[in-house]
């Protein structure tokens, strides 16, 4: 089964059901990216790519959410995407989106 976060297709639509939890996951992922940019990228001096983190985080989140319909696994995959594309690829390819 394929789930759609925009139309809530495939999710339960009650209060704090699957659809609202999927949207809350997007907000949580956004704040993780913003705080990682501030505290890892600027304060700690870790190379951090904001465009890479946004692409990896939200892209991974939406793909996993669409395929698995599980907002929990999607949030873990989104955080993994932030780490891989935001930190690791920025370390490998210096100067991208920094």
ZABA-384994 format. One record per atom (N, C-alpha, C, CB): x, y negated, z; residue number from 1; atom name; residue in three letters. Coordinates in steps of 0.2 Angstrom, whole numbers, always signed. Each point is the difference from the previous one (the first is absolute). Glycine has a CB too. Example, Ala and Ser with C-alpha at 12.3 -4.5 7.8 and 13.67 -1.06 7.14 Angstrom:
BEGIN
+66,+28,+39,1,N,ALA
-4,-6,+0,1,CA,ALA
+4,-6,+0,1,C,ALA
-9,+6,+6,1,CB,ALA
+7,-11,-10,2,N,SER
+4,-6,+1,2,CA,SER
-4,-5,+3,2,C,SER
+6,+3,-10,2,CB,SER
END
This chain:
BEGIN
+4,+6,+0,1,N,UNK
-4,-6,+0,1,CA,UNK
+4,-6,+0,1,C,UNK
-9,+6,+6,1,CB,UNK
+7,-11,-10,2,N,UNK
+4,-7,+0,2,CA,UNK
-4,-5,+4,2,C,UNK
+5,+3,-11,2,CB,UNK
-1,-7,+15,3,N,UNK
-4,-5,+4,3,CA,UNK
+2,-7,-3,3,C,UNK
+0,+7,+10,3,CB,UNK
-4,-12,-10,4,N,UNK
+1,-6,-2,4,CA,UNK
-1,-5,+6,4,C,UNK
-4,+3,-12,4,CB,UNK
+9,-7,+13,5,N,UNK
+0,-5,+6,5,CA,UNK
-4,-6,-2,5,C,UNK
+11,+4,+4,5,CB,UNK
-12,-6,-10,6,N,UNK
-4,-6,-2,6,CA,UNK
-7,+2,+0,6,C,UNK
+9,-4,-7,6,CB,UNK
-12,+9,+5,7,N,UNK
-7,+2,+1,7,CA,UNK
-2,+4,+5,7,C,UNK
+0,-1,-12,7,CB,UNK
+5,+3,+16,8,N,UNK
-1,+5,+6,8,CA,UNK
-3,+7,-2,8,C,UNK
-2,-10,+7,8,CB,UNK
+3,+11,-14,9,N,UNK
-2,+7,-2,9,CA,UNK
+5,+5,+3,9,C,UNK
-4,-5,-11,9,CB,UNK
+0,+10,+14,10,N,UNK
+4,+6,+3,10,CA,UNK
+1,-1,+7,10,C,UNK
+5,+2,-11,10,CB,UNK
-6,-8,+14,11,N,UNK
+1,-1,+7,11,CA,UNK
-6,-1,+3,11,C,UNK
+10,-6,-2,11,CB,UNK
-10,+7,+9,12,N,UNK
-6,-1,+4,12,CA,UNK
-1,-7,+1,12,C,UNK
+1,+11,+6,12,CB,UNK
-7,-14,-6,13,N,UNK
-1,-7,+0,13,CA,UNK
-2,-3,+7,13,C,UNK
-2,+1,-13,13,CB,UNK
+2,+3,+18,14,N,UNK
-3,-3,+6,14,CA,UNK
+5,-4,+3,14,C,UNK
-7,+10,+2,14,CB,UNK
+6,-13,+4,15,N,UNK
+4,-5,+3,15,CA,UNK
+6,+4,+3,15,C,UNK
-10,-8,+3,15,CB,UNK
+16,+5,-5,16,N,UNK
+6,+4,+1,16,CA,UNK
+0,+7,-2,16,C,UNK
+2,-7,+10,16,CB,UNK
-5,+8,-16,17,N,UNK
+1,+6,-4,17,CA,UNK
+6,+0,-4,17,C,UNK
-13,+1,+0,17,CB,UNK
+13,+3,-5,18,N,UNK
+6,+1,-5,18,CA,UNK
+1,-6,-4,18,C,UNK
-2,+12,+0,18,CB,UNK
-3,-15,-2,19,N,UNK
+2,-6,-5,19,CA,UNK
+2,-6,+4,19,C,UNK
-9,+4,-7,19,CB,UNK
+7,-6,+13,20,N,UNK
+2,-5,+4,20,CA,UNK
+7,+1,+3,20,C,UNK
-12,-3,+3,20,CB,UNK
+13,+10,-1,21,N,UNK
+7,+1,+2,21,CA,UNK
+5,+0,-6,21,C,UNK
-5,+7,+9,21,CB,UNK
+3,-6,-15,22,N,UNK
+5,+0,-5,22,CA,UNK
+2,-8,-1,22,C,UNK
-5,+11,-6,22,CB,UNK
+0,-15,+6,23,N,UNK
+1,-7,+0,23,CA,UNK
+4,-3,+5,23,C,UNK
-10,-1,-6,23,CB,UNK
+9,+4,+12,24,N,UNK
+4,-2,+6,24,CA,UNK
+7,+2,-1,24,C,UNK
-10,+1,+8,24,CB,UNK
+11,+5,-11,25,N,UNK
+7,+2,-2,25,CA,UNK
+4,-5,-4,25,C,UNK
-4,+12,+1,25,CB,UNK
+0,-15,-6,26,N,UNK
+3,-5,-5,26,CA,UNK
+3,-6,+4,26,C,UNK
-8,+4,-9,26,CB,UNK
+4,-6,+14,27,N,UNK
+2,-6,+4,27,CA,UNK
+5,+2,+5,27,C,UNK
-11,-4,+0,27,CB,UNK
+11,+10,+3,28,N,UNK
+6,+2,+4,28,CA,UNK
+6,+1,-4,28,C,UNK
-8,+6,+7,28,CB,UNK
+8,-4,-13,29,N,UNK
+6,+1,-5,29,CA,UNK
+2,-7,-2,29,C,UNK
-4,+11,-4,29,CB,UNK
+0,-16,+3,30,N,UNK
+2,-7,-1,30,CA,UNK
+4,-3,+5,30,C,UNK
-10,-1,-7,30,CB,UNK
+8,+2,+13,31,N,UNK
+3,-3,+6,31,CA,UNK
+7,+4,+1,31,C,UNK
-11,-4,+5,31,CB,UNK
+11,+10,-6,32,N,UNK
+6,+4,+1,32,CA,UNK
+6,-3,-5,32,C,UNK
-7,+10,+4,32,CB,UNK
+4,-11,-10,33,N,UNK
+5,-3,-5,33,CA,UNK
+2,-7,+2,33,C,UNK
-5,+7,-9,33,CB,UNK
+1,-11,+11,34,N,UNK
+1,-7,+2,34,CA,UNK
+5,-1,+5,34,C,UNK
-11,-3,-4,34,CB,UNK
+10,+7,+10,35,N,UNK
+4,+0,+5,35,CA,UNK
+7,+4,-1,35,C,UNK
-10,+0,+7,35,CB,UNK
+10,+5,-11,36,N,UNK
+6,+3,-2,36,CA,UNK
+4,-5,-4,36,C,UNK
-5,+11,-1,36,CB,UNK
+2,-15,-3,37,N,UNK
+4,-5,-4,37,CA,UNK
+3,-6,+5,37,C,UNK
-8,+2,-10,37,CB,UNK
+4,-4,+14,38,N,UNK
+2,-5,+5,38,CA,UNK
+6,+3,+5,38,C,UNK
-12,-5,-1,38,CB,UNK
+11,+10,+4,39,N,UNK
+4,+3,+5,39,CA,UNK
+6,+4,-3,39,C,UNK
-9,-1,+8,39,CB,UNK
+8,+5,-13,40,N,UNK
+5,+4,-3,40,CA,UNK
+4,-4,-5,40,C,UNK
-6,+10,+2,40,CB,UNK
+2,-14,-6,41,N,UNK
+4,-3,-6,41,CA,UNK
+3,-7,+2,41,C,UNK
-8,+5,-7,41,CB,UNK
+5,-9,+11,42,N,UNK
+3,-6,+2,42,CA,UNK
+4,+0,+7,42,C,UNK
-10,-5,-6,42,CB,UNK
+7,+8,+11,43,N,UNK
+3,+0,+7,43,CA,UNK
+6,+5,+0,43,C,UNK
-11,-4,+5,43,CB,UNK
+10,+10,-7,44,N,UNK
+5,+5,+1,44,CA,UNK
+5,+1,-6,44,C,UNK
-9,+6,+7,44,CB,UNK
+7,-10,-12,45,N,UNK
+5,+0,-6,45,CA,UNK
+0,+7,-4,45,C,UNK
+7,-8,+6,45,CB,UNK
-12,+12,-6,46,N,UNK
-1,+6,-4,46,CA,UNK
-2,-2,-6,46,C,UNK
-3,+7,+10,46,CB,UNK
+6,-5,-16,47,N,UNK
-3,-1,-7,47,CA,UNK
-7,+2,+0,47,C,UNK
+12,+1,-5,47,CB,UNK
-16,-5,+3,48,N,UNK
-8,+1,+0,48,CA,UNK
-3,-3,-6,48,C,UNK
+0,+1,+12,48,CB,UNK
-3,+3,-17,49,N,UNK
-3,-3,-6,49,CA,UNK
-8,+0,+2,49,C,UNK
+9,+5,-8,49,CB,UNK
-11,-11,+8,50,N,UNK
-7,-1,+1,50,CA,UNK
-5,+2,-6,50,C,UNK
+3,-10,+7,50,CB,UNK
-1,+9,-13,51,N,UNK
-4,+3,-6,51,CA,UNK
+1,+7,+0,51,C,UNK
+2,-10,-6,51,CB,UNK
+3,+13,+8,52,N,UNK
+1,+7,+0,52,CA,UNK
-4,+4,+6,52,C,UNK
+11,-2,-5,52,CB,UNK
-11,-2,+10,53,N,UNK
-4,+3,+6,53,CA,UNK
-8,-1,-1,53,C,UNK
+9,-3,+7,53,CB,UNK
-11,-2,-11,54,N,UNK
-7,-1,-1,54,CA,UNK
-2,+6,-5,54,C,UNK
+1,-13,+2,54,CB,UNK
+3,+14,-7,55,N,UNK
-1,+5,-6,55,CA,UNK
+0,+7,+3,55,C,UNK
+5,-8,-8,55,CB,UNK
+0,+9,+12,56,N,UNK
+1,+7,+3,56,CA,UNK
-6,+1,+5,56,C,UNK
+12,+0,-2,56,CB,UNK
-13,-5,+6,57,N,UNK
-5,+1,+6,57,CA,UNK
-7,+1,-3,57,C,UNK
+8,-6,+7,57,CB,UNK
-10,+1,-11,58,N,UNK
-7,+0,-2,58,CA,UNK
-1,+5,-6,58,C,UNK
-1,-12,+4,58,CB,UNK
+6,+13,-8,59,N,UNK
-1,+5,-5,59,CA,UNK
+0,+7,+3,59,C,UNK
+6,-7,-8,59,CB,UNK
-2,+9,+12,60,N,UNK
+0,+6,+4,60,CA,UNK
-6,+1,+4,60,C,UNK
+12,+0,+0,60,CB,UNK
-14,-5,+3,61,N,UNK
-7,+1,+4,61,CA,UNK
-6,+1,-5,61,C,UNK
+5,-8,+9,61,CB,UNK
-5,+4,-14,62,N,UNK
-6,+1,-4,62,CA,UNK
+0,+7,-4,62,C,UNK
-1,-13,-1,62,CB,UNK
+7,+15,-1,63,N,UNK
+0,+6,-4,63,CA,UNK
-2,+6,+5,63,C,UNK
+9,-5,-8,63,CB,UNK
-6,+5,+14,64,N,UNK
-1,+6,+5,64,CA,UNK
-7,-1,+2,64,C,UNK
+12,+0,+4,64,CB,UNK
-15,-6,-3,65,N,UNK
-7,+0,+2,65,CA,UNK
-5,+2,-5,65,C,UNK
+4,-10,+7,65,CB,UNK
-2,+8,-13,66,N,UNK
-5,+2,-6,66,CA,UNK
+0,+8,-1,66,C,UNK
+2,-11,-5,66,CB,UNK
+4,+14,+6,67,N,UNK
+0,+7,-1,67,CA,UNK
-2,+4,+6,67,C,UNK
+9,-2,-8,67,CB,UNK
-7,+0,+14,68,N,UNK
-1,+5,+6,68,CA,UNK
-7,-3,+4,68,C,UNK
+13,+3,+0,68,CB,UNK
-15,-9,-1,69,N,UNK
-5,-2,+4,69,CA,UNK
+1,-1,+7,69,C,UNK
-8,+5,-8,69,CB,UNK
+14,-5,+10,70,N,UNK
+2,+0,+7,70,CA,UNK
+4,-6,+1,70,C,UNK
+0,+12,+1,70,CB,UNK
-3,-17,+3,71,N,UNK
+3,-6,+2,71,CA,UNK
+6,+1,+4,71,C,UNK
-11,-6,-1,71,CB,UNK
+12,+11,+5,72,N,UNK
+5,+1,+5,72,CA,UNK
+7,+2,-4,72,C,UNK
-8,+4,+9,72,CB,UNK
+7,+1,-14,73,N,UNK
+5,+2,-4,73,CA,UNK
+2,-6,-5,73,C,UNK
-3,+12,+1,73,CB,UNK
-1,-16,-3,74,N,UNK
+1,-5,-4,74,CA,UNK
+4,-6,+3,74,C,UNK
-10,+3,-6,74,CB,UNK
+9,-4,+13,75,N,UNK
+3,-5,+3,75,CA,UNK
+8,+2,+1,75,C,UNK
-11,-3,+6,75,CB,UNK
+12,+10,-4,76,N,UNK
+6,+2,+1,76,CA,UNK
+4,+0,-7,76,C,UNK
-4,+8,+9,76,CB,UNK
+1,-6,-15,77,N,UNK
+3,-1,-6,77,CA,UNK
+1,-7,-2,77,C,UNK
-6,+10,-3,77,CB,UNK
+2,-15,+5,78,N,UNK
+1,-7,-1,78,CA,UNK
+6,-3,+4,78,C,UNK
-12,-1,-3,78,CB,UNK
+13,+4,+9,79,N,UNK
+6,-2,+4,79,CA,UNK
+6,+3,-3,79,C,UNK
-7,-1,+10,79,CB,UNK
+7,+7,-13,80,N,UNK
+5,+3,-3,80,CA,UNK
+2,-4,-6,80,C,UNK
-3,+11,+4,80,CB,UNK
-2,-13,-8,81,N,UNK
+2,-4,-6,81,CA,UNK
+3,-7,+2,81,C,UNK
-10,+5,-6,81,CB,UNK
+8,-8,+11,82,N,UNK
+3,-6,+3,82,CA,UNK
+8,+1,+1,82,C,UNK
-11,-4,+5,82,CB,UNK
+12,+10,-1,83,N,UNK
+7,+1,+1,83,CA,UNK
+4,+2,-6,83,C,UNK
-4,+4,+11,83,CB,UNK
+1,+0,-15,84,N,UNK
+4,+2,-6,84,CA,UNK
+1,-6,-5,84,C,UNK
-5,+11,+1,84,CB,UNK
+0,-15,-3,85,N,UNK
+1,-5,-5,85,CA,UNK
+2,-7,+3,85,C,UNK
-9,+6,-7,85,CB,UNK
+7,-7,+13,86,N,UNK
+2,-6,+4,86,CA,UNK
+7,+0,+2,86,C,UNK
-12,-2,+3,86,CB,UNK
+14,+7,+0,87,N,UNK
+7,+0,+4,87,CA,UNK
+5,+4,-4,87,C,UNK
-6,-1,+10,87,CB,UNK
+4,+7,-12,88,N,UNK
+5,+4,-3,88,CA,UNK
+2,-2,-7,88,C,UNK
-4,+10,+6,88,CB,UNK
-1,-12,-10,89,N,UNK
+2,-2,-7,89,CA,UNK
+3,-7,+0,89,C,UNK
-10,+7,-4,89,CB,UNK
+8,-11,+9,90,N,UNK
+3,-7,+0,90,CA,UNK
+8,+1,+2,90,C,UNK
-12,-5,+4,90,CB,UNK
+13,+10,+0,91,N,UNK
+7,+2,+2,91,CA,UNK
+4,+2,-6,91,C,UNK
-3,+3,+12,91,CB,UNK
+0,+1,-16,92,N,UNK
+3,+3,-6,92,CA,UNK
+1,-5,-5,92,C,UNK
-5,+11,+2,92,CB,UNK
+0,-15,-4,93,N,UNK
+0,-5,-5,93,CA,UNK
+0,-7,+3,93,C,UNK
-6,+8,-8,93,CB,UNK
+12,-11,+10,94,N,UNK
+0,-6,+4,94,CA,UNK
-3,-6,-4,94,C,UNK
+10,+5,+6,94,CB,UNK
-13,-9,-3,95,N,UNK
-3,-6,-3,95,CA,UNK
-7,+0,-3,95,C,UNK
+12,-2,-2,95,CB,UNK
-15,+8,+2,96,N,UNK
-7,+1,-3,96,CA,UNK
-5,-3,+5,96,C,UNK
+4,+10,-7,96,CB,UNK
-7,-15,+6,97,N,UNK
-6,-2,+4,97,CA,UNK
+2,-2,+7,97,C,UNK
-7,+7,-7,97,CB,UNK
+13,-8,+8,98,N,UNK
+2,-2,+7,98,CA,UNK
-1,-6,+3,98,C,UNK
+8,+7,-2,98,CB,UNK
END
